Amino acid sequence: MTKYRELSDSEMEIMEFIWKRSRSVTMREIWTYTSEKLSKSWMQQTIRAFLLRLEKKGFIKISTDIKLHRQVFTAVISKQEYLHKITENVVTKFFNGSLAEFAAAFTGGSTLSEEETDSLKKILNN
C-alpha cells in the first residue's frame, strides 16, 4: 500500500484547483485562482514552493508545454485515490484495519438514518 503524506491546507487548495481542471494548468492559472477566488496574496515564488512540494510528494508532474513555452502542472493521482489512501492509512493506523471500529468512531455513537444505512450497505456490498 502506498502511503501518501497528507496535504497541508494550502497544498490541498492548489490540488483542488488542479483536480477540478482535469488537465494541465499553468502557474498563471494557479496564481489567478489563488489570488482572485481564494483571496490569497501569495507571490509566484510561494506557489512554486508549494508545487515543488507537491511534486516531491508524488501528487503532480511538472513538465514544459512546448506550445505554451512554459511549465505546466498535472495531477498524477486523482482526488478519489488520495482520499481512499488517506482513509485507508487512518483505518490501519488507528483502528487496526477494522472498518467497523472506524465507522463506530466516525458516527460517535449517533444513529445513522435509514438512507445513510442503505447507502453504506450498498458501498460495502460492492
Phi and psi in degrees as GROMACS dihedral restraints (atoms count N, CA, C in turn):
[ dihedral_restraints ]
;  ai    aj    ak    al  type     phi  dphi    fc
    3     4     5     6     1   -75.6    20    10
    4     5     6     7     1   130.0    20    10
    6     7     8     9     1   -97.9    20    10
    7     8     9    10     1   116.0    20    10
    9    10    11    12     1   -90.4    20    10
   10    11    12    13     1   136.3    20    10
   12    13    14    15     1   -73.1    20    10
   13    14    15    16     1   140.9    20    10
   15    16    17    18     1   -66.5    20    10
   16    17    18    19     1   149.8    20    10
   18    19    20    21     1   -85.7    20    10
   19    20    21    22     1   143.1    20    10
   21    22    23    24     1   -70.5    20    10
   22    23    24    25     1   167.0    20    10
   24    25    26    27     1   -57.8    20    10
   25    26    27    28     1   -43.3    20    10
   27    28    29    30     1   -67.3    20    10
   28    29    30    31     1   -42.1    20    10
   30    31    32    33     1   -62.7    20    10
   31    32    33    34     1   -39.8    20    10
   33    34    35    36     1   -64.1    20    10
   34    35    36    37     1   -38.7    20    10
   36    37    38    39     1   -61.6    20    10
   37    38    39    40     1   -41.6    20    10
   39    40    41    42     1   -68.8    20    10
   40    41    42    43     1   -43.2    20    10
   42    43    44    45     1   -64.3    20    10
   43    44    45    46     1   -38.5    20    10
   45    46    47    48     1   -56.9    20    10
   46    47    48    49     1   -43.2    20    10
   48    49    50    51     1   -62.2    20    10
   49    50    51    52     1   -47.6    20    10
   51    52    53    54     1   -64.2    20    10
   52    53    54    55     1   -44.4    20    10
   54    55    56    57     1   -61.3    20    10
   55    56    57    58     1   -40.5    20    10
   57    58    59    60     1   -65.8    20    10
   58    59    60    61     1   -31.3    20    10
   60    61    62    63     1   -75.0    20    10
   61    62    63    64     1   -28.0    20    10
   63    64    65    66     1    54.5    20    10
   64    65    66    67     1    32.0    20    10
   66    67    68    69     1  -160.2    20    10
   67    68    69    70     1   175.3    20    10
   69    70    71    72     1   -69.7    20    10
   70    71    72    73     1   144.3    20    10
   72    73    74    75     1  -126.2    20    10
   73    74    75    76     1   157.8    20    10
   75    76    77    78     1   -98.4    20    10
   76    77    78    79     1   166.1    20    10
   78    79    80    81     1   -59.0    20    10
   79    80    81    82     1   -43.2    20    10
   81    82    83    84     1   -59.1    20    10
   82    83    84    85     1   -42.6    20    10
   84    85    86    87     1   -63.0    20    10
   85    86    87    88     1   -42.9    20    10
   87    88    89    90     1   -66.0    20    10
   88    89    90    91     1   -45.6    20    10
   90    91    92    93     1   -61.6    20    10
   91    92    93    94     1   -44.2    20    10
   93    94    95    96     1   -60.8    20    10
   94    95    96    97     1   -45.3    20    10
   96    97    98    99     1   -61.4    20    10
   97    98    99   100     1   -49.0    20    10
   99   100   101   102     1   -67.6    20    10
  100   101   102   103     1   -35.4    20    10
  102   103   104   105     1   -79.6    20    10
  103   104   105   106     1   -41.5    20    10
  105   106   107   108     1   -86.5    20    10
  106   107   108   109     1   -44.6    20    10
  108   109   110   111     1   -87.1    20    10
  109   110   111   112     1   -35.0    20    10
  111   112   113   114     1  -102.2    20    10
  112   113   114   115     1    -4.7    20    10
  114   115   116   117     1    55.3    20    10
  115   116   117   118     1    38.5    20    10
  117   118   119   120     1   -91.0    20    10
  118   119   120   121     1   144.5    20    10
  120   121   122   123     1  -106.0    20    10
  121   122   123   124     1    40.3    20    10
  123   124   125   126     1   -72.3    20    10
  124   125   126   127     1   137.7    20    10
  126   127   128   129     1   -77.7    20    10
  127   128   129   130     1   161.4    20    10
  129   130   131   132     1   -62.8    20    10
  130   131   132   133     1   -30.1    20    10
  132   133   134   135     1   -64.3    20    10
  133   134   135   136     1   -36.4    20    10
  135   136   137   138     1   -66.4    20    10
  136   137   138   139     1   -45.4    20    10
  138   139   140   141     1   -62.5    20    10
  139   140   141   142     1   -42.1    20    10
  141   142   143   144     1   -59.5    20    10
  142   143   144   145     1   -40.1    20    10
  144   145   146   147     1   -62.4    20    10
  145   146   147   148     1   -43.2    20    10
  147   148   149   150     1   -61.5    20    10
  148   149   150   151     1   -43.0    20    10
  150   151   152   153     1   -65.0    20    10
  151   152   153   154     1   -39.6    20    10
  153   154   155   156     1   -64.6    20    10
  154   155   156   157     1   -38.4    20    10
  156   157   158   159     1   -64.7    20    10
  157   158   159   160     1   -41.6    20    10
  159   160   161   162     1   -64.0    20    10
  160   161   162   163     1   -36.7    20    10
  162   163   164   165     1   -67.2    20    10
  163   164   165   166     1   -44.0    20    10
  165   166   167   168     1   -62.5    20    10
  166   167   168   169     1   -35.8    20    10
  168   169   170   171     1   -77.3    20    10
  169   170   171   172     1    -9.3    20    10
  171   172   173   174     1    89.0    20    10
  172   173   174   175     1    20.4    20    10
  174   175   176   177     1   -93.4    20    10
  175   176   177   178     1   -30.7    20    10
  177   178   179   180     1  -133.2    20    10
  178   179   180   181     1   162.6    20    10
  180   181   182   183     1  -116.3    20    10
  181   182   183   184     1   134.0    20    10
  183   184   185   186     1  -105.4    20    10
  184   185   186   187     1   125.3    20    10
  186   187   188   189     1  -142.1    20    10
  187   188   189   190     1   174.3    20    10
  189   190   191   192     1  -108.6    20    10
  190   191   192   193     1   127.3    20    10
  192   193   194   195     1   -89.4    20    10
  193   194   195   196     1   113.2    20    10
  195   196   197   198     1   -62.6    20    10
  196   197   198   199     1   -38.7    20    10
  198   199   200   201     1   -66.1    20    10
  199   200   201   202     1   -39.9    20    10
  201   202   203   204     1   -85.3    20    10
  202   203   204   205     1   -16.0    20    10
  204   205   206   207     1    57.7    20    10
  205   206   207   208     1    39.7    20    10
  207   208   209   210     1  -155.7    20    10
  208   209   210   211     1   166.8    20    10
  210   211   212   213     1   -73.3    20    10
  211   212   213   214     1   147.3    20    10
  213   214   215   216     1  -128.7    20    10
  214   215   216   217     1   156.5    20    10
  216   217   218   219     1  -125.3    20    10
  217   218   219   220     1   125.1    20    10
  219   220   221   222     1  -126.3    20    10
  220   221   222   223     1   134.8    20    10
  222   223   224   225     1   -66.3    20    10
  223   224   225   226     1   137.3    20    10
  225   226   227   228     1   -97.3    20    10
  226   227   228   229     1   -30.6    20    10
  228   229   230   231     1  -123.0    20    10
  229   230   231   232     1   153.4    20    10
  231   232   233   234     1   -82.5    20    10
  232   233   234   235     1   163.1    20    10
  234   235   236   237     1   -61.7    20    10
  235   236   237   238     1   -41.4    20    10
  237   238   239   240     1   -61.5    20    10
  238   239   240   241     1   -42.0    20    10
  240   241   242   243     1   -62.9    20    10
  241   242   243   244     1   -43.5    20    10
  243   244   245   246     1   -61.3    20    10
  244   245   246   247     1   -49.4    20    10
  246   247   248   249     1   -62.1    20    10
  247   248   249   250     1   -38.5    20    10
  249   250   251   252     1   -62.4    20    10
  250   251   252   253     1   -48.3    20    10
  252   253   254   255     1   -66.4    20    10
  253   254   255   256     1   -40.2    20    10
  255   256   257   258     1   -64.8    20    10
  256   257   258   259     1   -44.0    20    10
  258   259   260   261     1   -63.8    20    10
  259   260   261   262     1   -43.3    20    10
  261   262   263   264     1   -59.2    20    10
  262   263   264   265     1   -42.0    20    10
  264   265   266   267     1   -63.4    20    10
  265   266   267   268     1   -41.7    20    10
  267   268   269   270     1   -64.5    20    10
  268   269   270   271     1   -45.6    20    10
  270   271   272   273     1   -60.9    20    10
  271   272   273   274     1   -43.0    20    10
  273   274   275   276     1   -67.0    20    10
  274   275   276   277     1   -47.3    20    10
  276   277   278   279     1   -70.5    20    10
  277   278   279   280     1   -44.6    20    10
  279   280   281   282     1  -102.6    20    10
  280   281   282   283     1   -18.4    20    10
  282   283   284   285     1  -127.0    20    10
  283   284   285   286     1    23.1    20    10
  285   286   287   288     1    49.8    20    10
  286   287   288   289     1    33.5    20    10
  288   289   290   291     1    77.7    20    10
  289   290   291   292     1     6.5    20    10
  291   292   293   294     1   -90.5    20    10
  292   293   294   295     1   112.9    20    10
  294   295   296   297     1   -66.0    20    10
  295   296   297   298     1   -31.9    20    10
  297   298   299   300     1   -64.4    20    10
  298   299   300   301     1   -44.1    20    10
  300   301   302   303     1   -65.1    20    10
  301   302   303   304     1   -39.9    20    10
  303   304   305   306     1   -60.6    20    10
  304   305   306   307     1   -47.6    20    10
  306   307   308   309     1   -62.3    20    10
  307   308   309   310     1   -40.5    20    10
  309   310   311   312     1   -63.4    20    10
  310   311   312   313     1   -43.3    20    10
  312   313   314   315     1   -67.6    20    10
  313   314   315   316     1   -39.7    20    10
  315   316   317   318     1   -62.8    20    10
  316   317   318   319     1   -42.6    20    10
  318   319   320   321     1   -77.9    20    10
  319   320   321   322     1   -16.5    20    10
  321   322   323   324     1    61.4    20    10
  322   323   324   325     1    27.2    20    10
  324   325   326   327     1    86.0    20    10
  325   326   327   328     1    -5.6    20    10
  327   328   329   330     1   -77.7    20    10
  328   329   330   331     1   154.9    20    10
  330   331   332   333     1   -83.9    20    10
  331   332   333   334     1   136.3    20    10
  333   334   335   336     1   -81.9    20    10
  334   335   336   337     1   148.3    20    10
  336   337   338   339     1   -69.1    20    10
  337   338   339   340     1   164.4    20    10
  339   340   341   342     1   -61.9    20    10
  340   341   342   343     1   -38.0    20    10
  342   343   344   345     1   -64.0    20    10
  343   344   345   346     1   -43.9    20    10
  345   346   347   348     1   -65.3    20    10
  346   347   348   349     1   -40.4    20    10
  348   349   350   351     1   -62.7    20    10
  349   350   351   352     1   -45.7    20    10
  351   352   353   354     1   -61.9    20    10
  352   353   354   355     1   -41.6    20    10
  354   355   356   357     1   -61.7    20    10
  355   356   357   358     1   -45.1    20    10
  357   358   359   360     1   -63.8    20    10
  358   359   360   361     1   -40.1    20    10
  360   361   362   363     1   -61.0    20    10
  361   362   363   364     1   -42.2    20    10
  363   364   365   366     1   -62.1    20    10
  364   365   366   367     1   -43.6    20    10
  366   367   368   369     1   -63.6    20    10
  367   368   369   370     1   -45.3    20    10
  369   370   371   372     1   -69.6    20    10
  370   371   372   373     1   -27.9    20    10
  372   373   374   375     1   -79.5    20    10
  373   374   375   376     1   -12.6    20    10
